[in-house]
Amino acid sequence: MKRRRHGGAAGRRRHNMRNQTQSPRTTLAGAHGISRHRRSNRNPFADLLDEIPGSEPSQSERGQSRIGHADRWEGKLYIPLSEAFEKVGQAEQLIRNWLPSTGVSFVLAQFGVGKTLLLLDQALCLATDRDWMGYPTTPGRFSIYLCGEDQEGTLANAAAWCKQHRVDPTDIKTRVLFVPLTPDLLDQEDCKLLIGRVREKLPDGARPVIFIDTWQRSTAMGGQNEDKDMQAAIKNAEFIGKELGGPVIAASHPPKNNAGTISGSGVIQNSSVAIWDMRPVGKSTTRRVVRVTRIKGAGQGTQLSVTIETLQIDGRDNYGCPRTGAIIVKDAATSTEGKIEPSRSVLALAETGTASDPLAKYESDLLFQLAATPKASFVKLAKALNWYGETGRPNDSRIKNTMGKLARDGLVTQDRDGRYYPTESGHHAVATLPRPGTLIDAITSLAR
């Protein structure tokens, strides 16, 4: 015999009364609107917290857990403006037109071009109060060289530098600290350990310049193309600099298909305070040109021509051959300071005063068009310039080849998607020179 269900209002009342006599645990679960199935997937300690009155954090407590207990705003609201001038300070450069006194700077070069030699030369010049490539350095700075690649070869180059400049490597007055490791810039605890160890070695009040060789080695534990990871890496690099009281300079590689940008997320380049682009001169194995392509402060467009030389140092290798190291020296005849250099082809036009080199005109025309339509496709650029091949189709190959020359001259660069746009040097050239048609006259007058 089947049991008859009670319907209607009376049945609902009896059903509600039975619910009211259930255990407090079940009642609390019902009051929170949590089903038995949903509760089974929760952390078991969460059930205990549900039954404790007042266990739900207040809005202010939630805010504290999110941002931490430290009040980072305390003492940072300045009025009048003169107080901000005093407390925040003024922008400075440790090497004029090259090195800002804070933030993270980068030297950008392909493998084997010489970025380690450039950084090592700068570190040792700062550590000995010498001019760097003819530029005065801020005296009294310590140099911390964090070397993550080819430590033995880097030390051989340091020995060659000491021989060239007659510096005794045993002299403790040379304010350089060599470390055969790089920090893990994705691990703040590792960065804190580095800061603590450096402070143990340096005298009180010492203000160092921190060199990281290379950025890719220091960020290898994360996704170098991931914005979130590279934001953390930049933050930790800035943290090291702020805690130790100096700038950070990192050697970095470009991607294979674009020598004008730092390999990885665009966050790296956008967060930098300076970028020095270092490239070979033509097919030379020893001559290099270094150009300031980005800097916060004076120095945009400053260019330096250098030469790599090899010196014999003390000792012999396991084959009995004399040991050698490399140094980098300034080529004074072709270095410029604080001005934008016209492209190679534009300079050729200025020298001849004629349009005998048609590529120069093509480069200039393309640069003007790219400034008007940045990041346009090669096909669109070819149509705009009326560049067509024998088949009647837009000659995008010609655009590609000419764009490569402009990129080598530092007038254009690429974004993360490979689209070209003018650099600051390119925009300067466009603003300085008139529209195509009177280009030769303008360049000739500029050359005078």
C-alpha positions as CSV (number, residue, x, y, z in Angstrom):
1,M,0.0,0.0,0.0
2,K,1.5,3.3,-1.1
3,R,2.0,6.1,1.4
4,R,-0.3,9.0,0.6
5,R,1.4,12.4,0.4
6,H,-0.2,15.3,2.2
7,G,-1.0,18.1,-0.2
8,G,-2.2,21.6,0.2
9,A,-1.4,24.2,2.8
10,A,-1.5,21.8,5.8
11,G,1.1,19.5,4.1
12,R,3.5,22.5,3.5
13,R,3.2,23.6,7.1
14,R,4.1,20.1,8.4
15,H,7.1,20.0,5.9
16,N,8.4,23.4,7.2
17,M,8.1,22.3,10.8
18,R,10.2,19.2,10.1
19,N,12.9,21.4,8.5
20,Q,13.0,23.6,11.6
21,T,13.8,20.6,13.8
22,Q,16.9,19.6,11.8
23,S,20.5,20.0,13.2
24,P,22.1,23.4,13.5
25,R,24.7,22.4,10.9
26,T,22.0,21.6,8.3
27,T,20.1,24.8,9.2
28,L,23.2,26.9,8.7
29,A,23.8,25.2,5.3
30,G,20.3,26.0,4.2
31,A,20.6,29.6,5.5
32,H,23.7,30.1,3.4
33,G,22.0,28.7,0.4
34,I,24.7,26.0,-0.1
35,S,23.6,22.6,-1.4
36,R,25.1,19.4,0.0
37,H,26.7,18.8,-3.4
38,R,28.3,22.2,-3.5
39,R,29.6,21.9,0.0
40,S,31.3,18.6,-0.7
41,N,33.7,20.4,-3.1
42,R,34.8,23.1,-0.7
43,N,37.8,23.3,1.6
44,P,36.7,21.5,4.8
45,F,38.0,24.4,6.9
46,A,35.6,26.7,5.1
47,D,32.6,24.9,6.7
48,L,34.0,25.7,10.2
49,L,34.4,29.4,9.2
50,D,30.8,29.4,8.0
51,E,29.6,28.4,11.5
52,I,31.7,31.0,13.4
53,P,29.8,34.4,13.8
54,G,31.8,37.3,12.4
55,S,34.2,35.1,10.4
56,E,33.4,36.9,7.2
57,P,36.1,39.6,6.7
58,S,34.9,43.2,6.6
59,Q,35.5,45.3,3.5
60,S,38.4,47.1,5.1
61,E,40.0,43.7,6.1
62,R,39.6,42.4,2.5
63,G,41.4,45.5,1.3
64,Q,44.2,45.0,3.7
65,S,44.7,41.4,2.6
66,R,44.9,42.5,-1.0
67,I,47.4,45.3,-0.7
68,G,49.2,44.3,2.5
69,H,49.4,46.1,5.8
70,A,52.1,48.6,4.7
71,D,50.7,52.0,3.8
72,R,52.6,52.9,0.7
73,W,50.9,56.3,0.5
74,E,52.2,57.6,3.8
75,G,54.5,60.5,3.4
76,K,54.1,60.5,-0.4
77,L,51.5,63.3,-0.8
78,Y,53.6,66.5,-1.2
79,I,52.3,70.1,-0.9
80,P,53.5,72.6,-1.8
81,L,55.3,71.6,-5.0
82,S,58.7,72.6,-3.6
83,E,58.4,69.7,-1.2
84,A,58.1,67.3,-4.1
85,F,61.2,68.9,-5.7
86,E,63.1,68.3,-2.5
87,K,61.9,64.8,-1.7
88,V,61.6,63.3,-5.2
89,G,64.7,65.0,-6.6
90,Q,65.8,65.8,-10.1
91,A,66.6,63.5,-13.0
92,E,70.3,62.8,-13.4
93,Q,72.6,60.9,-15.7
94,L,75.6,59.0,-14.6
95,I,77.1,59.2,-18.1
96,R,75.8,62.1,-20.1
97,N,73.5,61.2,-23.0
98,W,73.8,57.5,-22.1
99,L,73.0,56.3,-18.6
100,P,70.1,57.6,-16.5
101,S,70.8,57.4,-12.7
102,T,67.7,55.2,-12.1
103,G,65.6,52.6,-13.8
104,V,66.5,49.7,-16.1
105,S,68.5,50.3,-19.3
106,F,69.4,47.9,-22.1
107,V,72.2,47.3,-24.6
108,L,70.7,45.5,-27.5
109,A,72.9,43.4,-29.8
110,Q,72.9,40.0,-31.6
111,F,75.1,37.2,-30.3
112,G,78.8,37.8,-30.8
113,V,78.5,41.6,-31.6
114,G,80.2,42.7,-28.4
115,K,77.5,43.8,-25.9
116,T,79.4,42.1,-23.0
117,L,82.6,44.0,-24.0
118,L,80.6,47.3,-24.0
119,L,79.1,46.7,-20.6
120,L,82.4,45.4,-19.1
121,D,84.2,48.5,-20.4
122,Q,81.6,50.8,-18.9
123,A,81.6,48.9,-15.5
124,L,85.3,49.1,-15.2
125,C,85.5,52.8,-16.2
126,L,82.9,53.6,-13.5
127,A,84.7,51.6,-10.9
128,T,88.0,53.5,-11.6
129,D,86.6,57.0,-12.2
130,R,87.7,57.0,-15.8
131,D,85.9,58.6,-18.7
132,W,83.9,56.1,-20.7
133,M,84.4,56.5,-24.5
134,G,85.3,60.1,-23.9
135,Y,82.2,60.8,-21.7
136,P,82.8,61.8,-18.1
137,T,81.5,59.4,-15.5
138,T,80.0,60.2,-12.1
139,P,82.9,59.5,-9.6
140,G,82.7,57.2,-6.6
141,R,80.4,54.6,-8.0
142,F,80.8,50.9,-7.4
143,S,80.1,48.4,-10.3
144,I,78.4,45.1,-9.7
145,Y,78.8,42.8,-12.7
146,L,76.4,39.8,-12.6
147,C,77.6,37.5,-15.3
148,G,75.4,34.5,-16.3
149,E,77.2,33.5,-19.5
150,D,80.8,32.7,-20.4
151,Q,82.2,33.8,-17.1
152,E,85.8,32.6,-17.9
153,G,85.8,34.5,-21.2
154,T,84.4,37.6,-19.5
155,L,87.2,37.5,-16.9
156,A,89.8,37.1,-19.7
157,N,88.4,40.3,-21.3
158,A,88.5,42.0,-17.9
159,A,92.2,41.1,-17.6
160,A,92.8,42.6,-21.1
161,W,91.1,45.8,-20.0
162,C,93.3,46.0,-16.9
163,K,96.4,45.5,-19.0
164,Q,95.3,48.2,-21.5
165,H,94.6,50.7,-18.7
166,R,97.4,49.7,-16.4
167,V,95.1,48.7,-13.6
168,D,96.3,46.2,-11.0
169,P,93.5,43.5,-10.7
170,T,94.6,42.8,-7.2
171,D,94.0,46.4,-6.1
172,I,91.0,46.4,-3.8
173,K,90.5,50.1,-4.6
174,T,89.1,49.1,-7.9
175,R,85.4,49.3,-7.0
176,V,84.1,46.3,-9.0
177,L,82.3,43.3,-7.7
178,F,82.2,40.3,-10.1
179,V,79.5,37.7,-9.6
180,P,79.4,34.6,-11.8
181,L,75.6,34.4,-11.5
182,T,72.6,36.4,-12.5
183,P,69.5,36.8,-10.3
184,D,66.2,35.1,-11.1
185,L,64.2,38.2,-11.8
186,L,61.0,36.2,-11.5
187,D,61.8,35.4,-7.9
188,Q,61.8,38.3,-5.5
189,E,63.2,36.3,-2.7
190,D,66.3,35.5,-4.8
191,C,66.6,39.2,-5.6
192,K,66.4,40.0,-1.9
193,L,69.1,37.5,-1.2
194,L,71.3,39.2,-3.8
195,I,70.7,42.6,-2.3
196,G,71.6,41.3,1.2
197,R,74.8,39.7,0.0
198,V,75.9,42.9,-2.0
199,R,75.3,45.0,1.1
200,E,77.6,42.7,3.1
201,K,80.4,43.3,0.6
202,L,80.0,47.1,0.0
203,P,80.8,49.8,2.5
204,D,78.0,51.8,4.1
205,G,76.7,54.5,1.8
206,A,78.1,52.9,-1.4
207,R,76.0,53.5,-4.5
208,P,76.6,50.9,-7.2
209,V,75.6,50.5,-10.9
210,I,74.3,47.0,-11.5
211,F,75.1,45.2,-14.7
212,I,73.1,42.1,-15.7
213,D,74.6,39.8,-18.5
214,T,72.1,38.8,-19.8
215,W,68.5,39.7,-19.4
216,Q,67.4,36.5,-21.2
217,R,69.4,34.4,-18.7
218,S,67.9,36.3,-15.7
219,T,64.3,35.7,-17.0
220,A,64.8,32.1,-18.3
221,M,62.5,30.6,-15.6
222,G,59.4,32.4,-17.0
223,G,57.7,33.2,-20.2
224,Q,59.8,35.8,-21.9
225,N,56.9,36.6,-24.3
226,E,54.4,36.8,-21.4
227,D,53.5,40.3,-20.4
228,K,52.8,39.3,-16.8
229,D,56.1,37.5,-16.3
230,M,58.1,40.4,-17.8
231,Q,56.2,42.9,-15.7
232,A,57.4,41.0,-12.7
233,A,60.9,40.8,-14.0
234,I,61.1,44.6,-14.6
235,K,59.6,45.2,-11.2
236,N,62.2,43.1,-9.5
237,A,65.1,44.6,-11.5
238,E,63.8,48.1,-10.5
239,F,63.6,46.8,-6.9
240,I,67.2,45.8,-7.0
241,G,68.2,49.2,-8.3
242,K,66.2,51.1,-5.7
243,E,67.3,49.1,-2.8
244,L,71.0,49.4,-3.7
245,G,70.7,53.0,-4.9
246,G,71.7,52.8,-8.6
247,P,70.6,52.0,-12.1
248,V,70.4,48.5,-13.7
249,I,71.9,47.9,-17.1
250,A,71.1,44.6,-18.9
251,A,72.6,43.0,-22.0
252,S,69.8,41.7,-24.2
253,H,69.2,39.9,-27.5
254,P,66.9,40.9,-30.3
255,P,64.6,38.4,-32.0
256,K,66.0,36.8,-35.2
257,N,63.7,38.6,-37.5
258,N,64.0,42.1,-36.0
259,A,67.3,43.5,-34.8
260,G,65.8,46.7,-33.6
261,T,63.7,45.4,-30.6
262,I,64.4,43.4,-27.5
263,S,63.4,39.8,-27.7
264,G,60.2,39.0,-25.7
265,S,57.2,40.9,-24.5
266,G,56.8,44.6,-25.5
267,V,56.7,45.3,-21.7
268,I,60.5,45.1,-21.6
269,Q,61.1,47.8,-24.1
270,N,58.3,50.0,-22.9
271,S,59.6,49.9,-19.3
272,S,63.2,50.8,-20.2
273,V,64.7,54.2,-19.4
274,A,67.4,53.8,-22.2
275,I,68.2,51.4,-25.0
276,W,71.5,51.3,-26.8
277,D,71.4,49.5,-30.2
278,M,74.8,48.0,-31.1
279,R,75.4,46.6,-34.6
280,P,78.3,45.6,-36.9
281,V,79.5,48.1,-39.5
282,G,78.8,46.4,-42.8
283,K,80.6,43.0,-42.8
284,S,83.3,44.1,-40.5
285,T,84.3,41.6,-37.7
286,T,85.7,44.3,-35.5
287,R,83.9,47.6,-36.1
288,R,80.7,48.4,-34.4
289,V,78.2,51.3,-34.1
290,V,76.3,52.0,-30.9
291,R,73.3,54.3,-31.1
292,V,71.0,55.6,-28.3
293,T,67.6,54.8,-29.7
294,R,65.6,55.5,-26.5
295,I,66.4,57.5,-23.4
296,K,64.5,59.4,-20.8
297,G,66.3,62.7,-20.8
298,A,69.0,64.2,-23.1
299,G,70.9,62.0,-25.5
300,Q,68.4,60.7,-28.1
301,G,70.3,59.8,-31.3
302,T,73.8,59.9,-29.7
303,Q,76.0,57.6,-31.7
304,L,79.3,55.9,-30.9
305,S,81.6,54.1,-33.3
306,V,83.9,51.5,-31.6
307,T,86.5,48.9,-32.6
308,I,87.2,45.5,-30.9
309,E,90.8,44.7,-30.4
310,T,92.5,41.6,-29.0
311,L,95.3,41.7,-26.4
312,Q,97.6,39.0,-25.1
313,I,97.2,38.5,-21.3
314,D,99.2,36.5,-18.7
315,G,99.3,32.8,-18.8
316,R,98.9,30.0,-21.4
317,D,96.0,27.7,-22.2
318,N,96.0,23.9,-22.0
319,Y,97.5,23.8,-25.6
320,G,100.4,26.0,-24.5
321,C,99.2,29.0,-26.5
322,P,99.2,32.5,-25.0
323,R,95.9,33.5,-23.5
324,T,94.1,36.5,-25.0
325,G,91.3,38.8,-24.1
326,A,89.3,41.4,-26.0
327,I,88.8,45.1,-25.4
328,I,86.6,47.7,-27.1
329,V,87.9,51.2,-27.9
330,K,86.3,54.4,-29.3
331,D,86.7,55.3,-33.0
332,A,86.8,59.1,-32.5
333,A,86.5,59.9,-36.2
334,T,83.0,58.7,-36.6
335,S,81.3,59.3,-33.2
336,T,78.6,61.9,-32.7
337,E,76.9,63.3,-29.7
338,G,73.2,64.2,-29.2
339,K,72.1,64.5,-32.8
340,I,70.2,62.4,-35.2
341,E,72.2,61.0,-38.1
342,P,70.6,60.9,-41.5
343,S,70.5,57.5,-43.1
344,R,73.4,56.2,-45.1
345,S,71.7,56.8,-48.5
346,V,70.6,60.3,-47.5
347,L,74.2,61.1,-46.6
348,A,75.3,59.8,-50.0
349,L,72.8,62.2,-51.6
350,A,74.1,65.1,-49.5
351,E,77.7,64.4,-50.6
352,T,76.9,64.2,-54.4
353,G,74.1,66.7,-54.6
354,T,72.5,64.5,-57.3
355,A,70.0,61.7,-57.6
356,S,72.6,59.4,-59.0
357,D,71.7,56.8,-56.4
358,P,68.0,56.0,-57.0
359,L,67.7,53.9,-53.8
360,A,68.3,57.0,-51.7
361,K,65.1,58.6,-53.2
362,Y,63.2,55.3,-52.7
363,E,64.3,55.2,-49.0
364,S,63.2,58.8,-48.4
365,D,59.9,58.3,-50.2
366,L,59.2,55.2,-48.2
367,L,60.1,56.9,-44.9
368,F,57.7,59.8,-45.6
369,Q,54.9,57.4,-46.6
370,L,55.5,55.2,-43.5
371,A,55.3,58.3,-41.3
372,A,51.9,59.1,-42.9
373,T,50.6,55.5,-42.6
374,P,52.5,53.7,-39.9
375,K,52.2,49.9,-39.7
376,A,50.7,49.7,-43.1
377,S,51.1,46.5,-45.0
378,F,53.8,46.2,-47.7
379,V,51.1,46.0,-50.4
380,K,49.4,49.2,-49.3
381,L,52.7,51.0,-49.1
382,A,53.7,49.8,-52.6
383,K,50.3,51.1,-53.9
384,A,50.7,54.4,-52.2
385,L,54.2,54.9,-53.7
386,N,53.1,53.6,-57.1
387,W,55.7,50.8,-56.9
388,Y,54.6,48.0,-59.2
389,G,56.4,45.1,-60.7
390,E,56.6,43.9,-64.3
391,T,53.5,41.8,-63.7
392,G,51.5,44.9,-62.7
393,R,51.2,43.8,-59.1
394,P,52.3,45.9,-56.1
395,N,56.1,45.4,-55.6
396,D,56.0,44.4,-51.9
397,S,59.5,42.8,-52.3
398,R,60.9,46.2,-53.1
399,I,59.2,47.6,-50.0
400,K,60.7,44.8,-47.9
401,N,64.3,45.3,-49.1
402,T,64.1,49.1,-48.8
403,M,62.5,48.8,-45.3
404,G,65.4,46.6,-44.3
405,K,67.9,49.4,-45.2
406,L,65.9,51.9,-43.2
407,A,65.9,49.6,-40.2
408,R,69.6,49.2,-40.4
409,D,70.0,52.9,-40.4
410,G,67.8,53.1,-37.2
411,L,65.0,55.1,-38.9
412,V,62.3,52.4,-38.7
413,T,61.5,49.5,-36.4
414,Q,58.9,46.8,-35.9
415,D,56.2,46.1,-33.3
416,R,55.5,42.7,-31.9
417,D,53.4,41.7,-34.9
418,G,56.3,42.6,-37.4
419,R,54.7,45.8,-38.6
420,Y,57.0,48.7,-39.4
421,Y,56.8,52.2,-38.1
422,P,59.3,55.2,-37.9
423,T,61.6,55.4,-34.9
424,E,62.1,58.8,-33.1
425,S,65.1,59.2,-35.4
426,G,62.8,58.6,-38.4
427,H,60.3,61.1,-37.2
428,H,63.0,63.6,-36.7
429,A,64.2,63.1,-40.3
430,V,60.7,63.5,-41.6
431,A,60.2,66.7,-39.6
432,T,63.5,68.1,-40.6
433,L,63.4,67.4,-44.3
434,P,60.8,68.7,-46.8
435,R,58.5,66.5,-48.7
436,P,60.0,64.5,-51.6
437,G,60.7,66.6,-54.6
438,T,62.9,69.2,-52.8
439,L,64.8,66.6,-50.8
440,I,68.2,67.0,-52.5
441,D,68.3,70.7,-51.9
442,A,67.3,70.3,-48.3
443,I,70.0,67.6,-47.6
444,T,72.6,69.7,-49.4
445,S,71.9,72.7,-47.2
446,L,71.8,70.4,-44.1
447,A,75.2,69.0,-45.0
448,R,76.7,72.5,-45.0
